[in-house]
Every structure is written in structure tokens, then in C-alpha cells.
Amino acid sequence: MIGFFWFCVRRGWLRENPTATMGSVIAKHVSTDYFPADEYAKVIEATYRLAEYAERSWAPEKRGARIGALTELLRWSGLRIRDAVTLERSRLVGNKLLLYQAKTGTPAHVPQALSEPQLL
């Protein structure tokens, strides 16, 4: 915001910068955590209610199950959503998820990924 108002002063749109006396904004970092068990159970339950809106989707009878599976995959694998939706079935080896490390390109297994997730 300060930079924007300095730009306005330099362009002659303002005589003085109204933010000139402002100090730096200090943002407090609040770390995020997992959903508590009861909230996570509600999230999973909500994914299966998506069948109520079946008329708007492709393969409507499977939509709730697919979104539920995607949610579980995200939770237990730690994948980003883009990586999760493009995940190939060949990456699942037994009960492990085969991934490659970005820096080294070496394979890495996420142990027990999706084997038997617990609905805490």
C-alpha cells in the first residue's frame, strides 16, 4: 500500500503520501494443523453427500466416492491437489505410494499410503 501511494505522489495524483508515517506491518505466523478428528469425520461425511447433486456431474453415482477418495489421498499422502488428481494408478505399489524426489529424481515410497486410513 505504501508503494502504491508513493507511486500516486510521483505521478502527481496526490500532494503527499498518506502512508508516510505508517510503520511496517508485522504479521504473526500462525502454523496450521490437522483437522481435529471430529471435524475430519465431518469433511469425509460431506464428500459422500455430493450424490445429492448428481444431475450436474459426470458419473454421478461415483462422485461422492471419488471426492472422498481424493480427500483421503490428500490427507494420507501429503500430495498437492494437482499431483493427487493426476496421480497414475501405476504409482500405487502394494500399500505404498511411489513418488520421485524433485531435487535428486530418486524414487521414494510413502509407506502405508492409503493402506488403511484411520478416521480419527
N, CA, C and O atoms as a GROMACS GRO file, in nm:
protein
  480
    1MET      N    1   0.082  -0.117   0.000
    1MET     CA    2   0.000   0.000   0.000
    1MET      C    3   0.089   0.126   0.000
    1MET      O    4   0.060   0.224  -0.068
    2ILE      N    5   0.195   0.120   0.077
    2ILE     CA    6   0.285   0.236   0.084
    2ILE      C    7   0.344   0.265  -0.053
    2ILE      O    8   0.348   0.381  -0.095
    3GLY      N    9   0.388   0.160  -0.122
    3GLY     CA   10   0.443   0.177  -0.256
    3GLY      C   11   0.342   0.235  -0.354
    3GLY      O   12   0.377   0.318  -0.438
    4PHE      N   13   0.219   0.192  -0.342
    4PHE     CA   14   0.115   0.244  -0.430
    4PHE      C   15   0.097   0.395  -0.410
    4PHE      O   16   0.089   0.470  -0.507
    5PHE      N   17   0.091   0.438  -0.284
    5PHE     CA   18   0.072   0.581  -0.260
    5PHE      C   19   0.195   0.663  -0.301
    5PHE      O   20   0.179   0.776  -0.347
    6TRP      N   21   0.316   0.608  -0.286
    6TRP     CA   22   0.434   0.679  -0.336
    6TRP      C   23   0.425   0.693  -0.488
    6TRP      O   24   0.464   0.796  -0.543
    7PHE      N   25   0.375   0.591  -0.555
    7PHE     CA   26   0.354   0.598  -0.700
    7PHE      C   27   0.257   0.712  -0.733
    7PHE      O   28   0.281   0.789  -0.826
    8CYS      N   29   0.148   0.722  -0.656
    8CYS     CA   30   0.050   0.828  -0.679
    8CYS      C   31   0.111   0.967  -0.660
    8CYS      O   32   0.079   1.059  -0.735
    9VAL      N   33   0.199   0.981  -0.560
    9VAL     CA   34   0.267   1.110  -0.536
    9VAL      C   35   0.358   1.142  -0.654
    9VAL      O   36   0.357   1.254  -0.705
   10ARG      N   37   0.437   1.044  -0.698
   10ARG     CA   38   0.530   1.066  -0.812
   10ARG      C   39   0.455   1.100  -0.940
   10ARG      O   40   0.507   1.176  -1.022
   11ARG      N   41   0.336   1.047  -0.959
   11ARG     CA   42   0.257   1.077  -1.078
   11ARG      C   43   0.184   1.210  -1.067
   11ARG      O   44   0.125   1.257  -1.164
   12GLY      N   45   0.186   1.271  -0.948
   12GLY     CA   46   0.120   1.398  -0.928
   12GLY      C   47  -0.028   1.386  -0.896
   12GLY      O   48  -0.100   1.486  -0.897
   13TRP      N   49  -0.074   1.266  -0.866
   13TRP     CA   50  -0.215   1.246  -0.835
   13TRP      C   51  -0.244   1.287  -0.691
   13TRP      O   52  -0.358   1.323  -0.659
   14LEU      N   53  -0.143   1.283  -0.603
   14LEU     CA   54  -0.156   1.325  -0.463
   14LEU      C   55  -0.040   1.418  -0.431
   14LEU      O   56   0.068   1.406  -0.489
   15ARG      N   57  -0.063   1.512  -0.338
   15ARG     CA   58   0.045   1.601  -0.296
   15ARG      C   59   0.138   1.534  -0.199
   15ARG      O   60   0.260   1.552  -0.205
   16GLU      N   61   0.082   1.457  -0.109
   16GLU     CA   62   0.165   1.387  -0.011
   16GLU      C   63   0.116   1.245   0.009
   16GLU      O   64   0.001   1.212  -0.021
   17ASN      N   65   0.204   1.163   0.061
   17ASN     CA   66   0.174   1.022   0.081
   17ASN      C   67   0.106   1.004   0.216
   17ASN      O   68   0.167   1.030   0.320
   18PRO      N   69  -0.021   0.960   0.218
   18PRO     CA   70  -0.091   0.944   0.345
   18PRO      C   71  -0.036   0.829   0.429
   18PRO      O   72  -0.069   0.818   0.547
   19THR      N   73   0.046   0.745   0.372
   19THR     CA   74   0.102   0.633   0.446
   19THR      C   75   0.245   0.658   0.492
   19THR      O   76   0.310   0.568   0.543
   20ALA      N   77   0.295   0.781   0.473
   20ALA     CA   78   0.435   0.811   0.504
   20ALA      C   79   0.470   0.789   0.651
   20ALA      O   80   0.584   0.757   0.682
   21THR      N   81   0.375   0.806   0.740
   21THR     CA   82   0.403   0.790   0.882
   21THR      C   83   0.373   0.650   0.934
   21THR      O   84   0.391   0.621   1.052
   22MET      N   85   0.328   0.564   0.846
   22MET     CA   86   0.297   0.427   0.888
   22MET      C   87   0.426   0.347   0.908
   22MET      O   88   0.523   0.364   0.834
   23GLY      N   89   0.424   0.264   1.006
   23GLY     CA   90   0.537   0.173   1.027
   23GLY      C   91   0.515   0.044   0.948
   23GLY      O   92   0.413   0.025   0.882
   24SER      N   93   0.612  -0.043   0.958
   24SER     CA   94   0.600  -0.172   0.890
   24SER      C   95   0.492  -0.257   0.957
   24SER      O   96   0.474  -0.254   1.079
   25VAL      N   97   0.423  -0.331   0.876
   25VAL     CA   98   0.322  -0.423   0.927
   25VAL      C   99   0.394  -0.553   0.965
   25VAL      O  100   0.468  -0.609   0.885
   26ILE      N  101   0.371  -0.599   1.085
   26ILE     CA  102   0.433  -0.722   1.131
   26ILE      C  103   0.323  -0.827   1.139
   26ILE      O  104   0.230  -0.815   1.219
   27ALA      N  105   0.336  -0.928   1.057
   27ALA     CA  106   0.237  -1.035   1.055
   27ALA      C  107   0.283  -1.147   1.147
   27ALA      O  108   0.399  -1.188   1.145
   28LYS      N  109   0.191  -1.194   1.228
   28LYS     CA  110   0.223  -1.306   1.316
   28LYS      C  111   0.199  -1.435   1.240
   28LYS      O  112   0.093  -1.455   1.180
   29HIS      N  113   0.297  -1.523   1.242
   29HIS     CA  114   0.284  -1.652   1.175
   29HIS      C  115   0.211  -1.749   1.268
   29HIS      O  116   0.255  -1.777   1.379
   30VAL      N  117   0.099  -1.799   1.219
   30VAL     CA  118   0.022  -1.897   1.293
   30VAL      C  119   0.028  -2.026   1.214
   30VAL      O  120  -0.024  -2.034   1.102
   31SER      N  121   0.091  -2.126   1.270
   31SER     CA  122   0.104  -2.251   1.197
   31SER      C  123  -0.030  -2.323   1.191
   31SER      O  124  -0.112  -2.316   1.283
   32THR      N  125  -0.050  -2.391   1.080
   32THR     CA  126  -0.173  -2.467   1.064
   32THR      C  127  -0.151  -2.608   1.116
   32THR      O  128  -0.038  -2.655   1.129
   33ASP      N  129  -0.260  -2.674   1.145
   33ASP     CA  130  -0.251  -2.809   1.199
   33ASP      C  131  -0.357  -2.893   1.130
   33ASP      O  132  -0.439  -2.841   1.053
   34TYR      N  133  -0.356  -3.020   1.157
   34TYR     CA  134  -0.456  -3.110   1.102
   34TYR      C  135  -0.593  -3.077   1.159
   34TYR      O  136  -0.605  -3.015   1.265
   35PHE      N  137  -0.695  -3.119   1.087
   35PHE     CA  138  -0.830  -3.107   1.142
   35PHE      C  139  -0.839  -3.196   1.265
   35PHE      O  140  -0.781  -3.305   1.267
   36PRO      N  141  -0.909  -3.152   1.367
   36PRO     CA  142  -0.938  -3.243   1.478
   36PRO      C  143  -1.020  -3.361   1.425
   36PRO      O  144  -1.085  -3.350   1.321
   37ALA      N  145  -1.017  -3.473   1.495
   37ALA     CA  146  -1.081  -3.596   1.448
   37ALA      C  147  -1.228  -3.577   1.414
   37ALA      O  148  -1.274  -3.627   1.312
   38ASP      N  149  -1.302  -3.504   1.497
   38ASP     CA  150  -1.445  -3.487   1.471
   38ASP      C  151  -1.470  -3.402   1.347
   38ASP      O  152  -1.563  -3.429   1.272
   39GLU      N  153  -1.387  -3.300   1.324
   39GLU     CA  154  -1.402  -3.216   1.205
   39GLU      C  155  -1.366  -3.294   1.079
   39GLU      O  156  -1.433  -3.281   0.977
   40TYR      N  157  -1.260  -3.375   1.086
   40TYR     CA  158  -1.220  -3.453   0.969
   40TYR      C  159  -1.328  -3.553   0.933
   40TYR      O  160  -1.356  -3.575   0.815
   41ALA      N  161  -1.390  -3.614   1.031
   41ALA     CA  162  -1.500  -3.708   1.006
   41ALA      C  163  -1.615  -3.636   0.934
   41ALA      O  164  -1.679  -3.693   0.846
   42LYS      N  165  -1.642  -3.511   0.972
   42LYS     CA  166  -1.746  -3.433   0.906
   42LYS      C  167  -1.710  -3.402   0.762
   42LYS      O  168  -1.797  -3.402   0.674
   43VAL      N  169  -1.582  -3.374   0.735
   43VAL     CA  170  -1.537  -3.347   0.598
   43VAL      C  171  -1.560  -3.470   0.512
   43VAL      O  172  -1.616  -3.459   0.403
   44ILE      N  173  -1.519  -3.587   0.560
   44ILE     CA  174  -1.538  -3.711   0.484
   44ILE      C  175  -1.686  -3.740   0.464
   44ILE      O  176  -1.727  -3.779   0.355
   45GLU      N  177  -1.765  -3.721   0.568
   45GLU     CA  178  -1.909  -3.744   0.557
   45GLU      C  179  -1.970  -3.652   0.451
   45GLU      O  180  -2.058  -3.694   0.376
   46ALA      N  181  -1.925  -3.529   0.446
   46ALA     CA  182  -1.978  -3.432   0.349
   46ALA      C  183  -1.946  -3.472   0.205
   46ALA      O  184  -2.025  -3.444   0.115
   47THR      N  185  -1.833  -3.538   0.183
   47THR     CA  186  -1.799  -3.576   0.046
   47THR      C  187  -1.900  -3.677  -0.008
   47THR      O  188  -1.929  -3.677  -0.128
   48TYR      N  189  -1.952  -3.762   0.076
   48TYR     CA  190  -2.048  -3.862   0.030
   48TYR      C  191  -2.188  -3.806   0.010
   48TYR      O  192  -2.273  -3.870  -0.052
   49ARG      N  193  -2.214  -3.687   0.061
   49ARG     CA  194  -2.342  -3.621   0.037
   49ARG      C  195  -2.347  -3.555  -0.100
   49ARG      O  196  -2.451  -3.504  -0.140
   50LEU      N  197  -2.234  -3.554  -0.171
   50LEU     CA  198  -2.232  -3.491  -0.302
   50LEU      C  199  -2.322  -3.561  -0.403
   50LEU      O  200  -2.357  -3.502  -0.505
   51ALA      N  201  -2.360  -3.683  -0.377
   51ALA     CA  202  -2.450  -3.755  -0.466
   51ALA      C  203  -2.586  -3.685  -0.475
   51ALA      O  204  -2.662  -3.709  -0.568
   52GLU      N  205  -2.618  -3.600  -0.379
   52GLU     CA  206  -2.744  -3.526  -0.380
   52GLU      C  207  -2.751  -3.432  -0.500
   52GLU      O  208  -2.860  -3.395  -0.543
   53TYR      N  209  -2.635  -3.394  -0.555
   53TYR     CA  210  -2.630  -3.302  -0.668
   53TYR      C  211  -2.590  -3.377  -0.794
   53TYR      O  212  -2.516  -3.324  -0.878
   54ALA      N  213  -2.638  -3.497  -0.808
   54ALA     CA  214  -2.594  -3.588  -0.914
   54ALA      C  215  -2.625  -3.539  -1.054
   54ALA      O  216  -2.551  -3.570  -1.147
   55GLU      N  217  -2.730  -3.464  -1.071
   55GLU     CA  218  -2.769  -3.424  -1.206
   55GLU      C  219  -2.665  -3.334  -1.274
   55GLU      O  220  -2.670  -3.317  -1.396
   56ARG      N  221  -2.573  -3.278  -1.199
   56ARG     CA  222  -2.476  -3.186  -1.256
   56ARG      C  223  -2.339  -3.248  -1.281
   56ARG      O  224  -2.244  -3.175  -1.311
   57SER      N  225  -2.324  -3.377  -1.271
   57SER     CA  226  -2.189  -3.431  -1.280
   57SER      C  227  -2.178  -3.549  -1.374
   57SER      O  228  -2.277  -3.613  -1.409
   58TRP      N  229  -2.056  -3.576  -1.414
   58TRP     CA  230  -2.025  -3.693  -1.493
   58TRP      C  231  -2.011  -3.810  -1.397
   58TRP      O  232  -1.951  -3.794  -1.290
   59ALA      N  233  -2.063  -3.925  -1.431
   59ALA     CA  234  -2.063  -4.043  -1.345
   59ALA      C  235  -2.113  -4.007  -1.205
   59ALA      O  236  -2.043  -4.027  -1.106
   60PRO      N  237  -2.237  -3.954  -1.197
   60PRO     CA  238  -2.287  -3.902  -1.069
   60PRO      C  239  -2.291  -4.005  -0.957
   60PRO      O  240  -2.277  -3.969  -0.840
   61GLU      N  241  -2.311  -4.131  -0.991
   61GLU     CA  242  -2.320  -4.232  -0.887
   61GLU      C  243  -2.187  -4.254  -0.816
   61GLU      O  244  -2.184  -4.314  -0.708
   62LYS      N  245  -2.077  -4.208  -0.875
   62LYS     CA  246  -1.945  -4.229  -0.816
   62LYS      C  247  -1.884  -4.101  -0.760
   62LYS      O  248  -1.777  -4.106  -0.699
   63ARG      N  249  -1.950  -3.988  -0.780
   63ARG     CA  250  -1.887  -3.862  -0.744
   63ARG      C  251  -1.851  -3.852  -0.596
   63ARG      O  252  -1.739  -3.814  -0.563
   64GLY      N  253  -1.942  -3.885  -0.507
   64GLY     CA  254  -1.912  -3.878  -0.364
   64GLY      C  255  -1.796  -3.967  -0.327
   64GLY      O  256  -1.709  -3.927  -0.249
   65ALA      N  257  -1.794  -4.087  -0.381
   65ALA     CA  258  -1.685  -4.180  -0.351
   65ALA      C  259  -1.552  -4.128  -0.406
   65ALA      O  260  -1.448  -4.143  -0.342
   66ARG      N  261  -1.556  -4.067  -0.523
   66ARG     CA  262  -1.432  -4.015  -0.582
   66ARG      C  263  -1.376  -3.897  -0.502
   66ARG      O  264  -1.256  -3.891  -0.476
   67ILE      N  265  -1.463  -3.806  -0.462
   67ILE     CA  266  -1.417  -3.692  -0.383
   67ILE      C  267  -1.368  -3.739  -0.247
   67ILE      O  268  -1.270  -3.687  -0.194
   68GLY      N  269  -1.437  -3.835  -0.189
   68GLY     CA  270  -1.393  -3.892  -0.061
   68GLY      C  271  -1.256  -3.956  -0.074
   68GLY      O  272  -1.170  -3.938   0.012
   69ALA      N  273  -1.236  -4.032  -0.182
   69ALA     CA  274  -1.105  -4.095  -0.205
   69ALA      C  275  -0.997  -3.991  -0.227
   69ALA      O  276  -0.885  -4.006  -0.177
   70LEU      N  277  -1.028  -3.884  -0.301
   70LEU     CA  278  -0.931  -3.777  -0.322
   70LEU      C  279  -0.894  -3.711  -0.190
   70LEU      O  280  -0.778  -3.681  -0.165
   71THR      N  281  -0.993  -3.687  -0.106
   71THR     CA  282  -0.968  -3.626   0.024
   71THR      C  283  -0.879  -3.714   0.110
   71THR      O  284  -0.786  -3.665   0.175
   72GLU      N  285  -0.905  -3.844   0.110
   72GLU     CA  286  -0.821  -3.937   0.186
   72GLU      C  287  -0.679  -3.941   0.128
   72GLU      O  288  -0.582  -3.945   0.204
   73LEU      N  289  -0.667  -3.940  -0.004
   73LEU     CA  290  -0.536  -3.940  -0.067
   73LEU      C  291  -0.456  -3.817  -0.026
   73LEU      O  292  -0.338  -3.828   0.009
   74LEU      N  293  -0.519  -3.701  -0.028
   74LEU     CA  294  -0.451  -3.578   0.012
   74LEU      C  295  -0.407  -3.586   0.157
   74LEU      O  296  -0.296  -3.545   0.192
   75ARG      N  297  -0.493  -3.637   0.241
   75ARG     CA  298  -0.461  -3.643   0.385
   75ARG      C  299  -0.346  -3.737   0.415
   75ARG      O  300  -0.254  -3.701   0.488
   76TRP      N  301  -0.350  -3.857   0.359
   76TRP     CA  302  -0.255  -3.960   0.398
   76TRP      C  303  -0.127  -3.960   0.316
   76TRP      O  304  -0.028  -4.020   0.358
   77SER      N  305  -0.126  -3.895   0.200
   77SER     CA  306  -0.006  -3.895   0.118
   77SER      C  307   0.073  -3.765   0.129
   77SER      O  308   0.195  -3.765   0.110
   78GLY      N  309   0.006  -3.656   0.161
   78GLY     CA  310   0.073  -3.526   0.166
   78GLY      C  311   0.093  -3.465   0.029
   78GLY      O  312   0.166  -3.366   0.016
   79LEU      N  313   0.030  -3.522  -0.074
   79LEU     CA  314   0.044  -3.467  -0.208
   79LEU      C  315  -0.030  -3.334  -0.220
   79LEU      O  316  -0.126  -3.306  -0.147
   80ARG      N  317   0.016  -3.252  -0.314
   80ARG     CA  318  -0.059  -3.132  -0.350
   80ARG      C  319  -0.177  -3.176  -0.435
   80ARG      O  320  -0.174  -3.284  -0.494
   81ILE      N  321  -0.279  -3.094  -0.442
   81ILE     CA  322  -0.401  -3.134  -0.511
   81ILE      C  323  -0.375  -3.162  -0.658
   81ILE      O  324  -0.431  -3.257  -0.712
   82ARG      N  325  -0.292  -3.083  -0.725
   82ARG     CA  326  -0.263  -3.107  -0.866
   82ARG      C  327  -0.196  -3.243  -0.885
   82ARG      O  328  -0.230  -3.316  -0.978
   83ASP      N  329  -0.103  -3.276  -0.797
   83ASP     CA  330  -0.036  -3.404  -0.807
   83ASP      C  331  -0.132  -3.519  -0.776
   83ASP      O  332  -0.121  -3.627  -0.834
   84ALA      N  333  -0.224  -3.496  -0.685
   84ALA     CA  334  -0.318  -3.601  -0.647
   84ALA      C  335  -0.416  -3.632  -0.759
   84ALA      O  336  -0.446  -3.749  -0.784
   85VAL      N  337  -0.468  -3.530  -0.827
   85VAL     CA  338  -0.566  -3.555  -0.933
   85VAL      C  339  -0.503  -3.612  -1.058
   85VAL      O  340  -0.573  -3.669  -1.141
   86THR      N  341  -0.373  -3.597  -1.074
   86THR     CA  342  -0.304  -3.652  -1.191
   86THR      C  343  -0.225  -3.779  -1.158
   86THR      O  344  -0.148  -3.828  -1.240
   87LEU      N  345  -0.245  -3.831  -1.038
   87LEU     CA  346  -0.172  -3.950  -0.994
   87LEU      C  347  -0.211  -4.071  -1.079
   87LEU      O  348  -0.330  -4.097  -1.101
   88GLU      N  349  -0.110  -4.144  -1.126
   88GLU     CA  350  -0.136  -4.264  -1.205
   88GLU      C  351  -0.149  -4.385  -1.112
   88GLU      O  352  -0.085  -4.391  -1.008
   89ARG      N  353  -0.233  -4.479  -1.152
   89ARG     CA  354  -0.251  -4.600  -1.070
   89ARG      C  355  -0.122  -4.678  -1.056
   89ARG      O  356  -0.101  -4.746  -0.956
   90SER      N  357  -0.034  -4.668  -1.155
   90SER     CA  358   0.092  -4.742  -1.150
   90SER      C  359   0.182  -4.695  -1.036
   90SER      O  360   0.278  -4.763  -1.001
   91ARG      N  361   0.152  -4.578  -0.978
   91ARG     CA  362   0.230  -4.527  -0.866
   91ARG      C  363   0.197  -4.599  -0.735
   91ARG      O  364   0.274  -4.591  -0.639
   92LEU      N  365   0.084  -4.669  -0.730
   92LEU     CA  366   0.049  -4.745  -0.611
   92LEU      C  367   0.111  -4.883  -0.623
   92LEU      O  368   0.074  -4.962  -0.711
   93VAL      N  369   0.205  -4.913  -0.536
   93VAL     CA  370   0.274  -5.041  -0.536
   93VAL      C  371   0.242  -5.108  -0.402
   93VAL      O  372   0.297  -5.071  -0.299
   94GLY      N  373   0.155  -5.207  -0.406
   94GLY     CA  374   0.111  -5.268  -0.281
   94GLY      C  375   0.035  -5.166  -0.199
   94GLY      O  376  -0.064  -5.109  -0.244
   95ASN      N  377   0.084  -5.144  -0.078
   95ASN     CA  378   0.020  -5.042   0.005
   95ASN      C  379   0.108  -4.919   0.019
   95ASN      O  380   0.098  -4.845   0.116
   96LYS      N  381   0.196  -4.898  -0.080
   96LYS     CA  382   0.286  -4.783  -0.078
   96LYS      C  383   0.267  -4.700  -0.203
   96LYS      O  384   0.231  -4.751  -0.310
   97LEU      N  385   0.291  -4.572  -0.188
   97LEU     CA  386   0.280  -4.478  -0.298
   97LEU      C  387   0.420  -4.444  -0.345
   97LEU      O  388   0.501  -4.395  -0.267
   98LEU      N  389   0.450  -4.469  -0.473
   98LEU     CA  390   0.582  -4.444  -0.529
   98LEU      C  391   0.587  -4.302  -0.583
   98LEU      O  392   0.509  -4.265  -0.672
   99LEU      N  393   0.678  -4.223  -0.530
   99LEU     CA  394   0.699  -4.085  -0.575
   99LEU      C  395   0.845  -4.067  -0.611
   99LEU      O  396   0.929  -4.150  -0.577
  100TYR      N  397   0.876  -3.960  -0.678
  100TYR     CA  398   1.014  -3.927  -0.710
  100TYR      C  399   1.049  -3.795  -0.645
  100TYR      O  400   0.970  -3.701  -0.646
  101GLN      N  401   1.168  -3.788  -0.586
  101GLN     CA  402   1.213  -3.665  -0.522
  101GLN      C  403   1.250  -3.564  -0.630
  101GLN      O  404   1.319  -3.596  -0.726
  102ALA      N  405   1.203  -3.441  -0.612
  102ALA     CA  406   1.221  -3.339  -0.714
  102ALA      C  407   1.368  -3.305  -0.738
  102ALA      O  408   1.410  -3.292  -0.852
  103LYS      N  409   1.445  -3.291  -0.633
  103LYS     CA  410   1.585  -3.249  -0.649
  103LYS      C  411   1.674  -3.358  -0.706
  103LYS      O  412   1.755  -3.331  -0.795
  104THR      N  413   1.659  -3.479  -0.658
  104THR     CA  414   1.750  -3.586  -0.699
  104THR      C  415   1.692  -3.678  -0.804
  104THR      O  416   1.766  -3.747  -0.874
  105GLY      N  417   1.560  -3.681  -0.818
  105GLY     CA  418   1.497  -3.770  -0.913
  105GLY      C  419   1.495  -3.915  -0.869
  105GLY      O  420   1.459  -4.003  -0.947
  106THR      N  421   1.535  -3.941  -0.746
  106THR     CA  422   1.536  -4.078  -0.696
  106THR      C  423   1.398  -4.117  -0.646
  106THR      O  424   1.324  -4.033  -0.595
  107PRO      N  425   1.363  -4.245  -0.660
  107PRO     CA  426   1.231  -4.288  -0.613
  107PRO      C  427   1.221  -4.286  -0.462
  107PRO      O  428   1.318  -4.313  -0.391
  108ALA      N  429   1.104  -4.255  -0.414
  108ALA     CA  430   1.077  -4.255  -0.269
  108ALA      C  431   0.939  -4.314  -0.248
  108ALA      O  432   0.846  -4.282  -0.322
  109HIS      N  433   0.924  -4.399  -0.150
  109HIS     CA  434   0.794  -4.458  -0.118
  109HIS      C  435   0.735  -4.389   0.004
  109HIS      O  436   0.803  -4.366   0.104
  110VAL      N  437   0.608  -4.358  -0.007
  110VAL     CA  438   0.535  -4.309   0.110
  110VAL      C  439   0.481  -4.435   0.175
  110VAL      O  440   0.388  -4.496   0.122
  111PRO      N  441   0.536  -4.474   0.290
  111PRO     CA  442   0.496  -4.602   0.349
  111PRO      C  443   0.351  -4.603   0.394
  111PRO      O  444   0.299  -4.505   0.448
  112GLN      N  445   0.288  -4.713   0.369
  112GLN     CA  446   0.150  -4.738   0.408
  112GLN      C  447   0.053  -4.632   0.360
  112GLN      O  448  -0.050  -4.609   0.424
  113ALA      N  449   0.085  -4.568   0.250
  113ALA     CA  450  -0.008  -4.469   0.197
  113ALA      C  451  -0.136  -4.539   0.154
  113ALA      O  452  -0.131  -4.634   0.076
  114LEU      N  453  -0.244  -4.494   0.202
  114LEU     CA  454  -0.376  -4.543   0.166
  114LEU      C  455  -0.403  -4.687   0.205
  114LEU      O  456  -0.504  -4.744   0.162
  115SER      N  457  -0.317  -4.749   0.286
  115SER     CA  458  -0.340  -4.889   0.320
  115SER      C  459  -0.468  -4.905   0.401
  115SER      O  460  -0.561  -4.972   0.357
  116GLU      N  461  -0.473  -4.845   0.517
  116GLU     CA  462  -0.594  -4.847   0.598
  116GLU      C  463  -0.601  -4.717   0.676
  116GLU      O  464  -0.566  -4.713   0.794
  117PRO      N  465  -0.646  -4.610   0.609
  117PRO     CA  466  -0.653  -4.482   0.680
  117PRO      C  467  -0.752  -4.489   0.795
  117PRO      O  468  -0.858  -4.550   0.785
  118GLN      N  469  -0.714  -4.425   0.900
  118GLN     CA  470  -0.798  -4.421   1.019
  118GLN      C  471  -0.880  -4.292   1.017
  118GLN      O  472  -0.824  -4.184   0.998
  119LEU      N  473  -1.008  -4.301   1.036
  119LEU     CA  474  -1.090  -4.182   1.052
  119LEU      C  475  -1.084  -4.144   1.199
  119LEU      O  476  -1.172  -4.179   1.277
  120LEU      N  477  -0.981  -4.075   1.235
  120LEU     CA  478  -0.956  -4.043   1.375
  120LEU      C  479  -1.077  -3.994   1.449
  120LEU      O  480  -1.068  -3.964   1.568
   0.00000   0.00000   0.00000
